[in-house]
């Protein structure tokens, strides 16, 4: 579940559209529930999607941000901001504000300090307390009555061998033990979980982490994304130390597609959104006729303390859309004639940029993994744009709301964006989306 704050704004509603169209569950925090439902019904062609949830609340009222807001949430995209409109008023659809071509003398409707600073602090408080951690437990071996823990043996007896394995729960961990024999052309023993109903969606994670203590032998960890008993599997081989604890990280991108010990690369990469079963194996065989280099027949034993998912520690949990220019009010030597209206009118607008910067500081000090995006002047353009990124808050120009929404959504998976604050503008027509990870990698981490 992704929580989108400021979802009815120009960037926020586009973020919601991109997420839902991409198959993501989305919860939106809104002040006016009927208005938001009507807006998104129109935005999605007349029908509200099943993946979209509404939560009534107000950033500026801490008591309205209850723990239920964060149920199942793994990341937050915050597009909230002080409502600004032309002094002489706007149309119901805010065409004057969104058209982005003609300058209308603005006035603020909200109180910037309450929205940009106090509201962000209120949101951070509930996010810090309830957001799902970077690690999440798949197998809790202390829950002995859990159906997930009822693993069963699948040994080489299925092909005439005589190897045998056992799966045993011992308090707070599991033991995978047995004896592997090469008699009758055998040579493997394994234990397998029951099929998960429903299948597990691990798409938020980078991989699976095992906490083990082994016997110096090599094992296979197997993930299945089909319910067939003898179907396609994805495998990862790992070596253990003898009688010494270790953590084994299994990146999803390194899982090998295998069918009956033969690799099948044409099946493509592993899809973590559909995990139907897990398996552990000790085998004489590797893949495609190769042999396990550390194999010897006889007794084996692997102790499993935990099975968890893990995420890249830099993948953002909190993505915030701020504004270019937040550090410019009062900057010595600044030529105000060259600056956008928000910088020139900062004081008349209630110090809107000053309070945005204070909100950014709260995010940077929160302990969450964050990305702070500072767009230049926002437009309604729907044409692809080449984006440029910069730091130091000197960038000027324009950028479309669609481009910023796409950047927010993509940044959920971009470790290159984590821990960074940067400005964004469009440089020319076209799209350089494929280069975003490279461009973001060139930026400096924030100093905290």
Secondary structure, DSSP 8 states (H G I E B T S, - for coil): -EEEESTTSTTHHHHHHHHHHTT--EEEEES-HHHHHHHHHHHTTTS--TTEEEEE--TT-GGGS-GGGGTT--EEEE-----EEETT---TT-HHHHH-SS---EEESS-HIIIIIIHHHHHHHHHHHHS--S-EEEE-TT-TT-GGG--EE--GGGGT---EEEEEE-SSSEEEEEEE--GGG--EEEEE----SS-B--TT-SEEEEEEEEES-EEEEEEE-S--TTS-EEEEEEE--EEEEEEEEEEGGG-EEEETTEE-GGG-S--TT-B-EEEEEEESB-STT-B-TT--SEEEEEEEEEEEEE--TTS-SEEEE--TTTTTTT-TT--GGGS-HHHHTTTTTTSHHHHHHHHHHHHHTSSS-EEEEEE-EEE---S-EEEEEESSS---SEEEHHHHHHHHHHHTT-GGGTTEEEEEEEEEES--GGGHHHHHHTS-----
